[in-house]
Amino acid sequence: MPVHLMDLQPGQRLVLKNKAIAEVIDNMGDGIWVQVRYLESAADPSIVGDEELCHCEEVVGLLEAGSAA
């Protein structure tokens, strides 16, 4: 099921193409970009804690509460 960025709320967690887990901290409301904070990244641990804009094409799915990546 695709993730619709328009529906995302702060606090929701996303799985990204690079297999990182990011938390939504702001939704621009344009359906294209959300501001995220990286929570996990096995490929590049140095980005954990960083905040940046995330494009809709980078999002693989929504990480449901209580599920593991």
N, CA, C, O and CB atoms as a CASP TS submission, in Angstrom:
PFRMAT TS
TARGET T0000
AUTHOR 0000-0000-0000
METHOD Language model
MODEL 1
PARENT N/A
ATOM      1  N   MET     1       0.841  -1.180   0.000  1.00  0.00           N
ATOM      2  CA  MET     1       0.000   0.000   0.000  1.00  0.00           C
ATOM      3  C   MET     1       0.885   1.242   0.000  1.00  0.00           C
ATOM      4  O   MET     1       1.710   1.405   0.899  1.00  0.00           O
ATOM      5  CB  MET     1      -0.956  -0.001   1.217  1.00  0.00           C
ATOM      6  N   PRO     2       0.732   2.114  -0.980  1.00  0.00           N
ATOM      7  CA  PRO     2       1.603   3.289  -1.061  1.00  0.00           C
ATOM      8  C   PRO     2       1.335   4.269   0.082  1.00  0.00           C
ATOM      9  O   PRO     2       0.226   4.360   0.609  1.00  0.00           O
ATOM     10  CB  PRO     2       1.414   3.993  -2.405  1.00  0.00           C
ATOM     11  N   VAL     3       2.380   4.990   0.439  1.00  0.00           N
ATOM     12  CA  VAL     3       2.271   6.012   1.469  1.00  0.00           C
ATOM     13  C   VAL     3       1.906   7.326   0.790  1.00  0.00           C
ATOM     14  O   VAL     3       2.567   7.754  -0.156  1.00  0.00           O
ATOM     15  CB  VAL     3       3.598   6.144   2.288  1.00  0.00           C
ATOM     16  N   HIS     4       0.859   7.952   1.280  1.00  0.00           N
ATOM     17  CA  HIS     4       0.455   9.259   0.749  1.00  0.00           C
ATOM     18  C   HIS     4       0.998  10.320   1.686  1.00  0.00           C
ATOM     19  O   HIS     4       0.537  10.447   2.821  1.00  0.00           O
ATOM     20  CB  HIS     4      -1.109   9.375   0.605  1.00  0.00           C
ATOM     21  N   LEU     5       1.973  11.081   1.220  1.00  0.00           N
ATOM     22  CA  LEU     5       2.615  12.057   2.073  1.00  0.00           C
ATOM     23  C   LEU     5       1.654  13.099   2.619  1.00  0.00           C
ATOM     24  O   LEU     5       1.893  13.647   3.694  1.00  0.00           O
ATOM     25  CB  LEU     5       3.706  12.731   1.326  1.00  0.00           C
ATOM     26  N   MET     6       0.581  13.381   1.909  1.00  0.00           N
ATOM     27  CA  MET     6      -0.399  14.362   2.392  1.00  0.00           C
ATOM     28  C   MET     6      -1.010  13.918   3.721  1.00  0.00           C
ATOM     29  O   MET     6      -1.432  14.758   4.516  1.00  0.00           O
ATOM     30  CB  MET     6      -1.510  14.572   1.343  1.00  0.00           C
ATOM     31  N   ASP     7      -1.063  12.601   3.972  1.00  0.00           N
ATOM     32  CA  ASP     7      -1.709  12.059   5.157  1.00  0.00           C
ATOM     33  C   ASP     7      -0.774  11.911   6.356  1.00  0.00           C
ATOM     34  O   ASP     7      -1.238  11.638   7.464  1.00  0.00           O
ATOM     35  CB  ASP     7      -2.305  10.735   4.831  1.00  0.00           C
ATOM     36  N   LEU     8       0.535  12.087   6.155  1.00  0.00           N
ATOM     37  CA  LEU     8       1.485  11.853   7.236  1.00  0.00           C
ATOM     38  C   LEU     8       1.402  12.919   8.317  1.00  0.00           C
ATOM     39  O   LEU     8       1.183  14.100   8.047  1.00  0.00           O
ATOM     40  CB  LEU     8       2.889  11.796   6.686  1.00  0.00           C
ATOM     41  N   GLN     9       1.585  12.459   9.558  1.00  0.00           N
ATOM     42  CA  GLN     9       1.560  13.345  10.717  1.00  0.00           C
ATOM     43  C   GLN     9       2.913  13.275  11.426  1.00  0.00           C
ATOM     44  O   GLN     9       3.590  12.249  11.368  1.00  0.00           O
ATOM     45  CB  GLN     9       0.402  12.961  11.689  1.00  0.00           C
ATOM     46  N   PRO    10       3.310  14.364  12.095  1.00  0.00           N
ATOM     47  CA  PRO    10       4.542  14.311  12.889  1.00  0.00           C
ATOM     48  C   PRO    10       4.496  13.140  13.867  1.00  0.00           C
ATOM     49  O   PRO    10       3.472  12.860  14.490  1.00  0.00           O
ATOM     50  CB  PRO    10       4.756  15.639  13.653  1.00  0.00           C
ATOM     51  N   GLY    11       5.641  12.469  13.980  1.00  0.00           N
ATOM     52  CA  GLY    11       5.752  11.308  14.863  1.00  0.00           C
ATOM     53  C   GLY    11       5.657   9.989  14.128  1.00  0.00           C
ATOM     54  O   GLY    11       6.131   8.972  14.634  1.00  0.00           O
ATOM     55  N   GLN    12       5.057   9.978  12.946  1.00  0.00           N
ATOM     56  CA  GLN    12       5.001   8.727  12.186  1.00  0.00           C
ATOM     57  C   GLN    12       6.395   8.405  11.653  1.00  0.00           C
ATOM     58  O   GLN    12       7.200   9.297  11.386  1.00  0.00           O
ATOM     59  CB  GLN    12       3.970   8.827  11.016  1.00  0.00           C
ATOM     60  N   ARG    13       6.655   7.120  11.507  1.00  0.00           N
ATOM     61  CA  ARG    13       7.975   6.666  11.074  1.00  0.00           C
ATOM     62  C   ARG    13       7.904   6.058   9.687  1.00  0.00           C
ATOM     63  O   ARG    13       6.965   5.342   9.340  1.00  0.00           O
ATOM     64  CB  ARG    13       8.550   5.651  12.066  1.00  0.00           C
ATOM     65  N   LEU    14       8.927   6.365   8.908  1.00  0.00           N
ATOM     66  CA  LEU    14       8.999   5.917   7.519  1.00  0.00           C
ATOM     67  C   LEU    14      10.191   5.004   7.305  1.00  0.00           C
ATOM     68  O   LEU    14      11.229   5.161   7.948  1.00  0.00           O
ATOM     69  CB  LEU    14       9.078   7.111   6.571  1.00  0.00           C
ATOM     70  N   VAL    15      10.037   4.051   6.399  1.00  0.00           N
ATOM     71  CA  VAL    15      11.143   3.252   5.899  1.00  0.00           C
ATOM     72  C   VAL    15      11.517   3.864   4.550  1.00  0.00           C
ATOM     73  O   VAL    15      10.664   4.049   3.682  1.00  0.00           O
ATOM     74  CB  VAL    15      10.762   1.707   5.774  1.00  0.00           C
ATOM     75  N   LEU    16      12.796   4.172   4.389  1.00  0.00           N
ATOM     76  CA  LEU    16      13.267   4.814   3.166  1.00  0.00           C
ATOM     77  C   LEU    16      13.999   3.820   2.267  1.00  0.00           C
ATOM     78  O   LEU    16      14.370   2.731   2.705  1.00  0.00           O
ATOM     79  CB  LEU    16      14.184   5.992   3.504  1.00  0.00           C
ATOM     80  N   LYS    17      14.203   4.204   1.008  1.00  0.00           N
ATOM     81  CA  LYS    17      14.871   3.325   0.041  1.00  0.00           C
ATOM     82  C   LYS    17      16.248   2.879   0.515  1.00  0.00           C
ATOM     83  O   LYS    17      16.677   1.763   0.220  1.00  0.00           O
ATOM     84  CB  LYS    17      15.002   4.028  -1.295  1.00  0.00           C
ATOM     85  N   ASN    18      16.938   3.746   1.248  1.00  0.00           N
ATOM     86  CA  ASN    18      18.278   3.384   1.732  1.00  0.00           C
ATOM     87  C   ASN    18      18.210   2.532   3.000  1.00  0.00           C
ATOM     88  O   ASN    18      19.224   2.310   3.662  1.00  0.00           O
ATOM     89  CB  ASN    18      19.103   4.648   2.000  1.00  0.00           C
ATOM     90  N   LYS    19      16.994   2.051   3.337  1.00  0.00           N
ATOM     91  CA  LYS    19      16.706   1.191   4.487  1.00  0.00           C
ATOM     92  C   LYS    19      16.820   1.914   5.826  1.00  0.00           C
ATOM     93  O   LYS    19      16.790   1.281   6.881  1.00  0.00           O
ATOM     94  CB  LYS    19      17.636   0.010   4.481  1.00  0.00           C
ATOM     95  N   ALA    20      16.949   3.226   5.785  1.00  0.00           N
ATOM     96  CA  ALA    20      16.964   4.017   7.015  1.00  0.00           C
ATOM     97  C   ALA    20      15.534   4.156   7.536  1.00  0.00           C
ATOM     98  O   ALA    20      14.563   4.037   6.789  1.00  0.00           O
ATOM     99  CB  ALA    20      17.604   5.421   6.771  1.00  0.00           C
ATOM    100  N   ILE    21      15.439   4.409   8.830  1.00  0.00           N
ATOM    101  CA  ILE    21      14.158   4.700   9.472  1.00  0.00           C
ATOM    102  C   ILE    21      14.187   6.180   9.841  1.00  0.00           C
ATOM    103  O   ILE    21      15.136   6.662  10.461  1.00  0.00           O
ATOM    104  CB  ILE    21      13.905   3.777  10.746  1.00  0.00           C
ATOM    105  N   ALA    22      13.135   6.890   9.450  1.00  0.00           N
ATOM    106  CA  ALA    22      13.073   8.323   9.723  1.00  0.00           C
ATOM    107  C   ALA    22      11.720   8.680  10.309  1.00  0.00           C
ATOM    108  O   ALA    22      10.696   8.102   9.945  1.00  0.00           O
ATOM    109  CB  ALA    22      13.335   9.137   8.444  1.00  0.00           C
ATOM    110  N   GLU    23      11.731   9.642  11.225  1.00  0.00           N
ATOM    111  CA  GLU    23      10.510  10.110  11.860  1.00  0.00           C
ATOM    112  C   GLU    23      10.078  11.421  11.213  1.00  0.00           C
ATOM    113  O   GLU    23      10.892  12.326  11.029  1.00  0.00           O
ATOM    114  CB  GLU    23      10.711  10.286  13.386  1.00  0.00           C
ATOM    115  N   VAL    24       8.809  11.518  10.873  1.00  0.00           N
ATOM    116  CA  VAL    24       8.271  12.757  10.316  1.00  0.00           C
ATOM    117  C   VAL    24       8.251  13.801  11.423  1.00  0.00           C
ATOM    118  O   VAL    24       7.698  13.564  12.497  1.00  0.00           O
ATOM    119  CB  VAL    24       6.840  12.543   9.714  1.00  0.00           C
ATOM    120  N   ILE    25       8.857  14.964  11.159  1.00  0.00           N
ATOM    121  CA  ILE    25       8.798  16.044  12.140  1.00  0.00           C
ATOM    122  C   ILE    25       7.978  17.220  11.626  1.00  0.00           C
ATOM    123  O   ILE    25       7.553  18.070  12.409  1.00  0.00           O
ATOM    124  CB  ILE    25      10.203  16.507  12.499  1.00  0.00           C
ATOM    125  N   ASP    26       7.752  17.275  10.310  1.00  0.00           N
ATOM    126  CA  ASP    26       6.896  18.314   9.744  1.00  0.00           C
ATOM    127  C   ASP    26       6.426  17.851   8.368  1.00  0.00           C
ATOM    128  O   ASP    26       7.174  17.214   7.627  1.00  0.00           O
ATOM    129  CB  ASP    26       7.651  19.686   9.651  1.00  0.00           C
ATOM    130  N   ASN    27       5.197  18.174   8.042  1.00  0.00           N
ATOM    131  CA  ASN    27       4.638  17.852   6.730  1.00  0.00           C
ATOM    132  C   ASN    27       4.327  19.164   6.035  1.00  0.00           C
ATOM    133  O   ASN    27       3.528  19.960   6.526  1.00  0.00           O
ATOM    134  CB  ASN    27       3.356  16.948   6.846  1.00  0.00           C
ATOM    135  N   MET    28       4.957  19.385   4.899  1.00  0.00           N
ATOM    136  CA  MET    28       4.781  20.623   4.142  1.00  0.00           C
ATOM    137  C   MET    28       3.359  20.745   3.584  1.00  0.00           C
ATOM    138  O   MET    28       2.897  21.841   3.268  1.00  0.00           O
ATOM    139  CB  MET    28       5.799  20.692   3.001  1.00  0.00           C
ATOM    140  N   GLY    29       2.672  19.597   3.469  1.00  0.00           N
ATOM    141  CA  GLY    29       1.311  19.591   2.958  1.00  0.00           C
ATOM    142  C   GLY    29       1.208  19.656   1.450  1.00  0.00           C
ATOM    143  O   GLY    29       0.127  19.880   0.904  1.00  0.00           O
ATOM    144  N   ASP    30       2.347  19.457   0.763  1.00  0.00           N
ATOM    145  CA  ASP    30       2.325  19.509  -0.698  1.00  0.00           C
ATOM    146  C   ASP    30       2.277  18.130  -1.345  1.00  0.00           C
ATOM    147  O   ASP    30       2.157  18.017  -2.565  1.00  0.00           O
ATOM    148  CB  ASP    30       3.534  20.251  -1.197  1.00  0.00           C
ATOM    149  N   GLY    31       2.370  17.074  -0.525  1.00  0.00           N
ATOM    150  CA  GLY    31       2.327  15.718  -1.055  1.00  0.00           C
ATOM    151  C   GLY    31       3.636  15.245  -1.658  1.00  0.00           C
ATOM    152  O   GLY    31       3.717  14.123  -2.158  1.00  0.00           O
ATOM    153  N   ILE    32       4.664  16.084  -1.617  1.00  0.00           N
ATOM    154  CA  ILE    32       5.952  15.761  -2.232  1.00  0.00           C
ATOM    155  C   ILE    32       7.070  15.673  -1.195  1.00  0.00           C
ATOM    156  O   ILE    32       7.927  14.794  -1.287  1.00  0.00           O
ATOM    157  CB  ILE    32       6.305  16.804  -3.286  1.00  0.00           C
ATOM    158  N   TRP    33       7.073  16.562  -0.221  1.00  0.00           N
ATOM    159  CA  TRP    33       8.157  16.658   0.751  1.00  0.00           C
ATOM    160  C   TRP    33       7.645  16.551   2.175  1.00  0.00           C
ATOM    161  O   TRP    33       6.567  17.048   2.500  1.00  0.00           O
ATOM    162  CB  TRP    33       8.909  17.958   0.572  1.00  0.00           C
ATOM    163  N   VAL    34       8.432  15.897   3.021  1.00  0.00           N
ATOM    164  CA  VAL    34       8.226  15.934   4.470  1.00  0.00           C
ATOM    165  C   VAL    34       9.593  16.158   5.124  1.00  0.00           C
ATOM    166  O   VAL    34      10.620  15.708   4.616  1.00  0.00           O
ATOM    167  CB  VAL    34       7.545  14.601   4.995  1.00  0.00           C
ATOM    168  N   GLN    35       9.584  16.849   6.239  1.00  0.00           N
ATOM    169  CA  GLN    35      10.807  17.033   7.033  1.00  0.00           C
ATOM    170  C   GLN    35      10.934  15.828   7.944  1.00  0.00           C
ATOM    171  O   GLN    35       9.987  15.478   8.647  1.00  0.00           O
ATOM    172  CB  GLN    35      10.776  18.379   7.864  1.00  0.00           C
ATOM    173  N   VAL    36      12.099  15.187   7.938  1.00  0.00           N
ATOM    174  CA  VAL    36      12.304  13.987   8.750  1.00  0.00           C
ATOM    175  C   VAL    36      13.555  14.101   9.606  1.00  0.00           C
ATOM    176  O   VAL    36      14.441  14.918   9.352  1.00  0.00           O
ATOM    177  CB  VAL    36      12.397  12.754   7.860  1.00  0.00           C
ATOM    178  N   ARG    37      13.598  13.258  10.627  1.00  0.00           N
ATOM    179  CA  ARG    37      14.788  13.069  11.459  1.00  0.00           C
ATOM    180  C   ARG    37      15.143  11.595  11.371  1.00  0.00           C
ATOM    181  O   ARG    37      14.299  10.727  11.594  1.00  0.00           O
ATOM    182  CB  ARG    37      14.547  13.526  12.964  1.00  0.00           C
ATOM    183  N   TYR    38      16.401  11.320  11.042  1.00  0.00           N
ATOM    184  CA  TYR    38      16.840   9.931  10.937  1.00  0.00           C
ATOM    185  C   TYR    38      16.953   9.303  12.324  1.00  0.00           C
ATOM    186  O   TYR    38      17.583   9.863  13.222  1.00  0.00           O
ATOM    187  CB  TYR    38      18.190   9.844  10.197  1.00  0.00           C
ATOM    188  N   LEU    39      16.334   8.134  12.487  1.00  0.00           N
ATOM    189  CA  LEU    39      16.376   7.394  13.746  1.00  0.00           C
ATOM    190  C   LEU    39      17.334   6.211  13.684  1.00  0.00           C
ATOM    191  O   LEU    39      17.974   5.868  14.679  1.00  0.00           O
ATOM    192  CB  LEU    39      14.988   6.908  14.111  1.00  0.00           C
ATOM    193  N   GLU    40      17.431   5.588  12.509  1.00  0.00           N
ATOM    194  CA  GLU    40      18.302   4.424  12.299  1.00  0.00           C
ATOM    195  C   GLU    40      18.838   4.459  10.879  1.00  0.00           C
ATOM    196  O   GLU    40      18.138   4.852   9.946  1.00  0.00           O
ATOM    197  CB  GLU    40      17.538   3.090  12.565  1.00  0.00           C
ATOM    198  N   SER    41      20.086   4.044  10.727  1.00  0.00           N
ATOM    199  CA  SER    41      20.655   3.899   9.397  1.00  0.00           C
ATOM    200  C   SER    41      21.869   2.983   9.487  1.00  0.00           C
ATOM    201  O   SER    41      22.957   3.411   9.871  1.00  0.00           O
ATOM    202  CB  SER    41      21.039   5.281   8.794  1.00  0.00           C
ATOM    203  N   ALA    42      21.668   1.725   9.129  1.00  0.00           N
ATOM    204  CA  ALA    42      22.768   0.759   9.160  1.00  0.00           C
ATOM    205  C   ALA    42      23.833   1.118   8.132  1.00  0.00           C
ATOM    206  O   ALA    42      25.020   0.899   8.372  1.00  0.00           O
ATOM    207  CB  ALA    42      22.244  -0.663   8.904  1.00  0.00           C
ATOM    208  N   ALA    43      23.426   1.665   6.995  1.00  0.00           N
ATOM    209  CA  ALA    43      24.365   1.993   5.921  1.00  0.00           C
ATOM    210  C   ALA    43      25.229   3.200   6.261  1.00  0.00           C
ATOM    211  O   ALA    43      26.380   3.280   5.832  1.00  0.00           O
ATOM    212  CB  ALA    43      23.610   2.254   4.632  1.00  0.00           C
ATOM    213  N   ASP    44      24.677   4.151   7.037  1.00  0.00           N
ATOM    214  CA  ASP    44      25.425   5.361   7.384  1.00  0.00           C
ATOM    215  C   ASP    44      24.993   5.852   8.758  1.00  0.00           C
ATOM    216  O   ASP    44      24.181   6.771   8.858  1.00  0.00           O
ATOM    217  CB  ASP    44      25.214   6.469   6.321  1.00  0.00           C
ATOM    218  N   PRO    45      25.525   5.251   9.817  1.00  0.00           N
ATOM    219  CA  PRO    45      25.130   5.640  11.171  1.00  0.00           C
ATOM    220  C   PRO    45      25.374   7.109  11.502  1.00  0.00           C
ATOM    221  O   PRO    45      24.772   7.636  12.437  1.00  0.00           O
ATOM    222  CB  PRO    45      25.857   4.799  12.155  1.00  0.00           C
ATOM    223  N   SER    46      26.242   7.772  10.753  1.00  0.00           N
ATOM    224  CA  SER    46      26.544   9.181  11.037  1.00  0.00           C
ATOM    225  C   SER    46      25.356  10.109  10.782  1.00  0.00           C
ATOM    226  O   SER    46      25.358  11.246  11.256  1.00  0.00           O
ATOM    227  CB  SER    46      27.721   9.631  10.197  1.00  0.00           C
ATOM    228  N   ILE    47      24.340   9.651  10.044  1.00  0.00           N
ATOM    229  CA  ILE    47      23.189  10.522   9.765  1.00  0.00           C
ATOM    230  C   ILE    47      22.110  10.453  10.843  1.00  0.00           C
ATOM    231  O   ILE    47      21.175  11.253  10.830  1.00  0.00           O
ATOM    232  CB  ILE    47      22.581  10.155   8.430  1.00  0.00           C
ATOM    233  N   VAL    48      22.230   9.505  11.778  1.00  0.00           N
ATOM    234  CA  VAL    48      21.236   9.376  12.845  1.00  0.00           C
ATOM    235  C   VAL    48      21.183  10.681  13.635  1.00  0.00           C
ATOM    236  O   VAL    48      22.205  11.185  14.101  1.00  0.00           O
ATOM    237  CB  VAL    48      21.572   8.172  13.785  1.00  0.00           C
ATOM    238  N   GLY    49      19.985  11.211  13.773  1.00  0.00           N
ATOM    239  CA  GLY    49      19.777  12.491  14.446  1.00  0.00           C
ATOM    240  C   GLY    49      19.693  13.667  13.491  1.00  0.00           C
ATOM    241  O   GLY    49      19.182  14.726  13.855  1.00  0.00           O
ATOM    242  N   ASP    50      20.190  13.494  12.268  1.00  0.00           N
ATOM    243  CA  ASP    50      20.120  14.566  11.273  1.00  0.00           C
ATOM    244  C   ASP    50      18.687  14.786  10.819  1.00  0.00           C
ATOM    245  O   ASP    50      17.879  13.858  10.794  1.00  0.00           O
ATOM    246  CB  ASP    50      21.012  14.244  10.067  1.00  0.00           C
ATOM    247  N   GLU    51      18.383  16.026  10.460  1.00  0.00           N
ATOM    248  CA  GLU    51      17.075  16.371   9.923  1.00  0.00           C
ATOM    249  C   GLU    51      17.256  16.869   8.502  1.00  0.00           C
ATOM    250  O   GLU    51      18.210  17.585   8.198  1.00  0.00           O
ATOM    251  CB  GLU    51      16.364  17.438  10.803  1.00  0.00           C
ATOM    252  N   GLU    52      16.320  16.480   7.626  1.00  0.00           N
ATOM    253  CA  GLU    52      16.361  16.970   6.255  1.00  0.00           C
ATOM    254  C   GLU    52      15.017  16.765   5.587  1.00  0.00           C
ATOM    255  O   GLU    52      14.151  16.059   6.104  1.00  0.00           O
ATOM    256  CB  GLU    52      17.465  16.269   5.458  1.00  0.00           C
ATOM    257  N   LEU    53      14.853  17.390   4.435  1.00  0.00           N
ATOM    258  CA  LEU    53      13.654  17.169   3.633  1.00  0.00           C
ATOM    259  C   LEU    53      13.770  15.821   2.945  1.00  0.00           C
ATOM    260  O   LEU    53      14.839  15.448   2.462  1.00  0.00           O
ATOM    261  CB  LEU    53      13.451  18.308   2.592  1.00  0.00           C
ATOM    262  N   CYS    54      12.677  15.104   2.905  1.00  0.00           N
ATOM    263  CA  CYS    54      12.631  13.791   2.269  1.00  0.00           C
ATOM    264  C   CYS    54      11.607  13.843   1.139  1.00  0.00           C
ATOM    265  O   CYS    54      10.457  14.227   1.351  1.00  0.00           O
ATOM    266  CB  CYS    54      12.275  12.669   3.304  1.00  0.00           C
ATOM    267  N   HIS    55      12.026  13.461  -0.043  1.00  0.00           N
ATOM    268  CA  HIS    55      11.167  13.454  -1.234  1.00  0.00           C
ATOM    269  C   HIS    55      10.318  12.188  -1.251  1.00  0.00           C
ATOM    270  O   HIS    55      10.750  11.136  -0.782  1.00  0.00           O
ATOM    271  CB  HIS    55      12.017  13.553  -2.532  1.00  0.00           C
ATOM    272  N   CYS    56       9.127  12.296  -1.786  1.00  0.00           N
ATOM    273  CA  CYS    56       8.189  11.167  -1.814  1.00  0.00           C
ATOM    274  C   CYS    56       8.769   9.919  -2.477  1.00  0.00           C
ATOM    275  O   CYS    56       8.407   8.804  -2.100  1.00  0.00           O
ATOM    276  CB  CYS    56       6.926  11.571  -2.535  1.00  0.00           C
ATOM    277  N   GLU    57       9.650  10.080  -3.444  1.00  0.00           N
ATOM    278  CA  GLU    57      10.221   8.931  -4.140  1.00  0.00           C
ATOM    279  C   GLU    57      11.213   8.147  -3.282  1.00  0.00           C
ATOM    280  O   GLU    57      11.594   7.036  -3.649  1.00  0.00           O
ATOM    281  CB  GLU    57      10.902   9.390  -5.403  1.00  0.00           C
ATOM    282  N   GLU    58      11.635   8.702  -2.153  1.00  0.00           N
ATOM    283  CA  GLU    58      12.555   8.009  -1.254  1.00  0.00           C
ATOM    284  C   GLU    58      11.826   7.120  -0.255  1.00  0.00           C
ATOM    285  O   GLU    58      12.444   6.272   0.388  1.00  0.00           O
ATOM    286  CB  GLU    58      13.410   9.013  -0.511  1.00  0.00           C
ATOM    287  N   VAL    59      10.506   7.308  -0.120  1.00  0.00           N
ATOM    288  CA  VAL    59       9.730   6.583   0.878  1.00  0.00           C
ATOM    289  C   VAL    59       9.290   5.221   0.340  1.00  0.00           C
ATOM    290  O   VAL    59       8.665   5.125  -0.716  1.00  0.00           O
ATOM    291  CB  VAL    59       8.508   7.407   1.306  1.00  0.00           C
ATOM    292  N   VAL    60       9.631   4.170   1.092  1.00  0.00           N
ATOM    293  CA  VAL    60       9.222   2.819   0.737  1.00  0.00           C
ATOM    294  C   VAL    60       7.914   2.450   1.425  1.00  0.00           C
ATOM    295  O   VAL    60       7.035   1.828   0.829  1.00  0.00           O
ATOM    296  CB  VAL    60      10.315   1.816   1.105  1.00  0.00           C
ATOM    297  N   GLY    61       7.802   2.846   2.693  1.00  0.00           N
ATOM    298  CA  GLY    61       6.593   2.489   3.438  1.00  0.00           C
ATOM    299  C   GLY    61       6.527   3.164   4.783  1.00  0.00           C
ATOM    300  O   GLY    61       7.443   3.871   5.203  1.00  0.00           O
ATOM    301  N   LEU    62       5.430   2.927   5.437  1.00  0.00           N
ATOM    302  CA  LEU    62       5.164   3.436   6.773  1.00  0.00           C
ATOM    303  C   LEU    62       5.510   2.341   7.775  1.00  0.00           C
ATOM    304  O   LEU    62       5.075   1.200   7.620  1.00  0.00           O
ATOM    305  CB  LEU    62       3.676   3.893   6.924  1.00  0.00           C
ATOM    306  N   LEU    63       6.274   2.672   8.782  1.00  0.00           N
ATOM    307  CA  LEU    63       6.615   1.716   9.825  1.00  0.00           C
ATOM    308  C   LEU    63       5.530   1.821  10.889  1.00  0.00           C
ATOM    309  O   LEU    63       5.420   2.822  11.596  1.00  0.00           O
ATOM    310  CB  LEU    63       8.052   1.988  10.427  1.00  0.00           C
ATOM    311  N   GLU    64       4.740   0.771  10.983  1.00  0.00           N
ATOM    312  CA  GLU    64       3.643   0.754  11.942  1.00  0.00           C
ATOM    313  C   GLU    64       4.178   0.639  13.362  1.00  0.00           C
ATOM    314  O   GLU    64       5.213   0.011  13.587  1.00  0.00           O
ATOM    315  CB  GLU    64       2.681  -0.399  11.640  1.00  0.00           C
ATOM    316  N   ALA    65       3.493   1.228  14.304  1.00  0.00           N
ATOM    317  CA  ALA    65       3.903   1.171  15.708  1.00  0.00           C
ATOM    318  C   ALA    65       4.048  -0.282  16.149  1.00  0.00           C
ATOM    319  O   ALA    65       3.172  -1.109  15.898  1.00  0.00           O
ATOM    320  CB  ALA    65       2.883   1.909  16.608  1.00  0.00           C
ATOM    321  N   GLY    66       5.155  -0.579  16.802  1.00  0.00           N
ATOM    322  CA  GLY    66       5.379  -1.929  17.311  1.00  0.00           C
ATOM    323  C   GLY    66       6.002  -2.887  16.324  1.00  0.00           C
ATOM    324  O   GLY    66       6.287  -4.028  16.688  1.00  0.00           O
ATOM    325  N   SER    67       6.229  -2.469  15.076  1.00  0.00           N
ATOM    326  CA  SER    67       6.859  -3.368  14.103  1.00  0.00           C
ATOM    327  C   SER    67       8.332  -3.056  13.958  1.00  0.00           C
ATOM    328  O   SER    67       8.766  -1.929  14.195  1.00  0.00           O
ATOM    329  CB  SER    67       6.168  -3.265  12.742  1.00  0.00           C
ATOM    330  N   ALA    68       9.093  -4.052  13.572  1.00  0.00           N
ATOM    331  CA  ALA    68      10.530  -3.886  13.372  1.00  0.00           C
ATOM    332  C   ALA    68      10.806  -3.665  11.904  1.00  0.00           C
ATOM    333  O   ALA    68      10.052  -4.118  11.044  1.00  0.00           O
ATOM    334  CB  ALA    68      11.313  -5.108  13.894  1.00  0.00           C
ATOM    335  N   ALA    69      11.892  -2.965  11.621  1.00  0.00           N
ATOM    336  CA  ALA    69      12.246  -2.630  10.236  1.00  0.00           C
ATOM    337  C   ALA    69      12.673  -3.824   9.476  1.00  0.00           C
ATOM    338  O   ALA    69      13.006  -3.718   8.296  1.00  0.00           O
ATOM    339  CB  ALA    69      13.329  -1.607  10.191  1.00  0.00           C
TER
END
